[in-house]
Amino acid sequence: MSTVPRSGPHLGRRSRTPRPRRSAADAMIPAAEAIARFAAGLDALLPADKRLGVAVSGGADSLALLLLAKAARPGRVEAATVDHGFREASRAEAEKVAAICDTLGIPHTILTADWIIPPSANMQAEARAMRYRLLADWAEGRGLSAVAAAHHADDQAETLLMRLARGAGVRGLGGARPRRSLTERVMLVRPLLGWRRADLAAIVEATEMEAVDDPTNRDPRYDRSRFRRVLADADWADPSRLAASAAALRDADEALDWALAPLIETRLMHDEPGVTVDPSGLPRELRRRLLLAGFAMLAAPVPRGPDLVRAMAALEAGETVTLSGLKLQGGDHWRLAHEPPRGR
């Protein structure tokens, strides 16, 4: 019988080569299935050879977007965080995002809001306008083709309910668009509209990163916070289905614009010093859009929805009204012209 030489107390154990430790950046790579899903959605919005900017607030949604974008477009991603200056912690939160981007090897810029006077009312709308202006300027300066925002299906559901409560029309109920222009050279893209908030949170939790907790997301003074709570408490409201309804309304809005295009050529005529609209025989929504096209032709501000509804009712009754600096005369044909200067 042959004998096997003994080798001390480790008899029977196989020697193992120590595995190399994963770097912090490697530990932040999402699952392959998530990367593939994200890449397919992003490619439909932006060609794969284009450079992408990512708007990162530090919340779980935007951190997930950052991780997915880096994995899907390695070497073609930069990030920016807007510090609105509304809260004392906002600068530290922006610097925290900068540190994460440094770990990931992603160039990052903090954009500071340059308020002349910080808004005291309608703060979320004012902040949104400031944010997109700063991001657009940053993207143009960095030669980026698009800026990605982390809006997702839960956001769409909240937006749909908010706008329903305000009496919005088809366009408003469609929610955020997957793609729109920020400037002539920079697009805003939203590749996460089909993702749930919980999916994005899970991506971040798997990395053990700590997302920023913005208390304004729970502040009942803001409409979105209140509707977020409504959705969380309503077992009858499925955010995915509400988001699907918003997508269907976006499709309907695009179809209406397609139907409107030839009408602008045939039903909207220059009639110095203004334009004439022929609304005869058209469905009400196409009459409304044709009237708005007249406002655009005269470079007049877009009126609020309720004001436009009242003006249409007056035009259909043959009356004359003023709106957005225009004089509108009703009847079989509607005539639009700039309101003459008022005398003293």
Secondary structure, DSSP 8 states (H G I E B T S, - for coil): -------GGGTT-----------TTGGG---HHHHHHHHHHHHTTS-TTS-EEEE--SSHHHHHHHHHHHHHSTTSEEEEEEE--SSTTHHHHHHHHHHHHHHHT--EEEEE---SS--SSSHHHHHHHHHHHHHHHHHHHHT-SEEE----HHHHHHHHHHHHHTT--HHHHT-S-SEEESSSS-EEE-TTTTS-HHHHHHHHHTTT------GGGG-TTSHHHHHHHHHHH-TT--HHHHHHHHHHHHHHHHHHHHHHHHHHHHHEEEETTEEEE--TT--HHHHHHHHHHHHHHTT-----HHHHHHHHHHHHTT-EEEETTEEEE-SSSEEEEE------
